[in-house]
Amino acid sequence: MRFQILGPTTALGEDGEPVTLGGPRVRALLTLLALHAGRIVGAEQLVDGMYGPRPPEGVANALQSQVSRLRRALGRDLVEFHPAGYRLVADPRDVDARRFELLTRDGREALAGGEPGQAAELLREALELWRGAPLADAPHAEAAAAALEELRLTATEDRVQADLDLGRHRDLVAELRGLIAAHPLRERLRAQLMRALYGSGRQAEALAVYDEARKLLDEELGVEPGAELAAAHLAVLRADPALGAPPPPASGQRSRHGLRAQLTSFVGRTEELARLGDRLRDNRLVTLIGPGGAGKTRLAIEASAQAPGDVCFVPLAPVSDADGVPHAVLAALDIRDAFLHAPDRPTLDPVSRLVTALTGRELLLVLDNCEHLVAATAELTDHLLATCPGLRVLVTGREALGITGESILPVAPLRLPPPEAVSPLDYPAVRLFADRAAAVRPGFAVDAGNGAQVVRICRALDGLPLAIELAAARLRTLSVSDVAARLDDRFRLLTRGSRTALPRHQTLRAVVAWSWDLLDEDEQRMARRLTAFAGGARAEAAERVCGLPEELLFSLAEKSLVEFVDGRFRMLETIRAFCAERLMESGEGDTIRDAHAAYYLDLLLTADPKLRTADQLEWLARLDEESGELDAAVRWATETERFELGLRLLAHSACYWWMRGHRGTSANLATGLLAALGDTRFPALDEEYVMCVLVSAWTGGLDELLRARLDEVRHLLPIDYLPARVEFLMMLLSMFTGPPADFEMTYELLKHKRVQNLPPWQMALAFGGQAFVLQVIGRLDEAVAQFESSLAAFKAIGERWGMVLILSGLGSLRQLQGDYRAAHALTNEALALARELGANTEIAEGLCRRGDALIHLDDAEGARADYEGAAELARRNGSTENLAWAYLGLGEVALAGGDLDEAHELLTLARETCPVGWYSTEETRARITAALAEVSRAVSER
């Protein structure tokens, strides 16, 4: 589909026929979206363009209504909704205005390259796209329309220039007179008319054109003719065939106002620099946005140094008010009052003087650090771009200007290495640290001895270039390890920047404080409350916990205080540390942290049951996203002795933690909560307390206190207990405490439970429990039937983790029966489901089980590979029972291969690793003992 907006707005289908759009509001909406085809346009910008400065009440609903109508006309897929606004899904070249701009650019390049024929053809094609007033259906987009009109006039001048270069002087005289009548102050048109007249043999008329122009400029603007018109006049006087065609600037003669040579190397921004260069070639306005200290100014300076043509760099940081912005630009351009104004001649305002100075000139104007003057900078930029077609503008700040035609390029912190990076210098953040550290400590290099500390420093500082440079500067007096150790108090440590830098760039605290001070009260309130989240938040979570509307999050994102990543609003850790201090000062800390914990308890109460249904993949992913918040909520409850809250949070996290294999972290949280709890008990929370004890035992290492708690658990809840609140407790209880000694009695207890009346997941698990007991007492055929009933029940509810559990149990039973091929096949099926779940603990267990089958199938190498894979996963998850099993399997492989020393070493390691006191690991310990005995026997027979 193609879109025409250089006149009445029209959408054309694939057949070239117009598409019916509807009323003027829909056409205005399409106009504004097409003007930014392929890019997101904010709702506020759309409202401004459709309704002007005084939108009606309920304008948000009105906008949504117009979007719906447009989507019906064009197709839903062509108009996308995004949190930040709406986007027309179209190639920019399918919009006539964008095609016009590209053809115009190509035409100007051909003209500059000495190809007037091609230039004239391209420019005519561009101008033929016009069918009337641009953006006619968007009456409140005057600035954008004016910019297009200005570009049209410039393209017309370029096309005239191409025709002049082709010798078509006589054909152009009448056209140029008409253009001058419409635009009497355009000096380039008058210079072209002089050339056309001279080329037609009318030298006297050409000189008269100059005299008329000189008088008009003096009367209207109080200025003398510019360089191009003066050059044309001199050329006519000299009968010069060139007639004032300005020569291209010689290399080295380009104007570079305000650009200072840099004293340090430019590190780690090669890709961003190339991307910025592309943006500046394709767009007249580019804005670099990002948090303080991200390196926006340095990137702008490097890009400006590489840009062709003239450049003017304007530092706006020292400017304190809006009126000072145009004066700062005039000063940077070195434009001063050149004459005394006559009493009857009005003084030109600074903006008009800028327009006069920049009209007809090709220049890159860099407006640096404008975040405290956004509105004034936006107003001046919009006006200059509309009136000066040769002007391009590069802006740096913490938020976008928010004007039509702006191309926004976020400047992120430098790329960081992972904590275990083997080659830290492959990452820009580390390279920057190494470069700046070597400057203050000659001979410094990142090596194996300090690499981990340097990585820790760079990661703690979020990859912010300014923070990294400040940290590297401390190596004058501190070691790398000292700097790393003191980063918990980063604002005190990083206090010595360059004396010549602006005050707000001399310390890390000042950098963040500058951004903080630019926020209004509500934004500051949201920023400090958001620090209750350990890893950022979704909009709905932040709105509920912080008690403030989500629009404030969007505002903070626009001002680079937070970043929007993967659906979450996150703070860089440095910014979060500063805002957390403000939260403590406000006295709101406890209230907000309580609200945070309450929100995540509600989330768990919703999510936990869903983990044992067909929706488990969706809810596992949801809790993966919130995992750090769950941990933080439990820690908060423990630290502040909110024990009932802590027990409930921990109990309803247990199923998620178990499925995801978060053994070590969760056991530490549970152990900490139990230590704080002491002898305190809550009878109404006995299930939650038992779950807390079981979670604390996950990693093994049972001390006397934990053994006592496990004994307490055995008395609190019998083997046939059916949980009322914490459903997952049913699975874990017997695993850690073990069934009664009399298995026949246990089976009778389970059999007489009204299993059919249980909730679906508990019923499926009960079938599995009965199968396990039947297997132990040797009733294998009945056990197979019960396993199959359990598997069918889990399949009926679509619960993959339960299927893995039962398939593993069936595999174990088949192995007990000596059917190793069946055991191998069942384990492969369980492994496929475990991998789909991303359940690394179950994958490790499955690999061990498959390794056991492969040993009996005489595939020692396959078994070894499975055990080694299981050991790696178990180490990563802190799953000691699976790690012991993997060591056992590797020891058995070594024993079968005759390597008795290796077998003894691995089996001893397995025995030391295997948890003691768990019923579920008794079989593993028995196998270890038997294998060690076999090694001893074989050694004695050597």
Secondary structure, 3 states (H helix, E strand, C coil): CEEECCCCCEEECCCCCEECCCCHHHHHHHHHHHHCCCCEECHHHHHHHHHCCCCCCCHHHHHHHHHHHHHHHHCHHHEEEECCEEEECCCHHHEHHHHHHHHHHHHHHHHHCCCHHHHHHHHHHHHCCCCCCCCCCCCCCHHHHHHHHHHHHHHHHHHHHHHHHCCCHHHHHHHHHHHHHHCCCCHHHHHHHHHHHHHCCCHHHHHHHHHHHHHHHHHHCCCCCCHHHHHHHHHHHHCCCCCCCCCCCCCCCCCEECCCCCCCCCCCCHHHHHHHHHHHHHCCEEEEECCCCCCHHHHHHHHHHHCCCEEEEEECCCCCCCCHHHHHHHHHCCCCCCCCCCCCCCCCCHHHHHHHHHCCCCEEEEEECCHHHHHHHHHHHHHHHHHCCCEEEEEEECCCCCCCCEEEEECCCCCCCCCCCCCHHHCHHHHHHHHHHHHHCCCCCCCCCCHHHHHHHHHHCCCCHHHHHHHHHHHHCCCHHHHHHCHHHHHHHCCCCCCCCCHHHCCHHHHHHHHHHCCCHHHHHHHHHHHHCCCCECHHHHHHHHCCCCHHHHHHHHCCCCEEECCEEECCHHHHHHHHHHHHHHCCHHHHHHHHHHHHHHHHHHHHHHCCCCCHHHHHHHHHHHHHHHHHHHHHHHHCCCHHHHHHHHHHHHHHHHHHCCHHHHHHHHHHHHHHHCCCCCHHHHHHHHHHHHHHCCCCCCCHHHHHHHHHHHHHCCCCCCCCCCCCHHHHHHHHHCCCCCHHHHHHHHHHCCHHHCCHHHHHHHHHHHHHHHHHCCCHHHHHHHHHHHHHHHHHHCCHHHHHHHHHHHHHHHHHCCCHHHHHHHHHHHHHHHHHHCCHHHHHHHHHHHHHHHHHCCCHHHHHHHHHHHHHHHHHHCCHHHHHHHHHHHHHHHHHCCCHHHHHHHHHHHHHHCCCCCHHHHHHHHHHHHHHHHHHHHHHHC
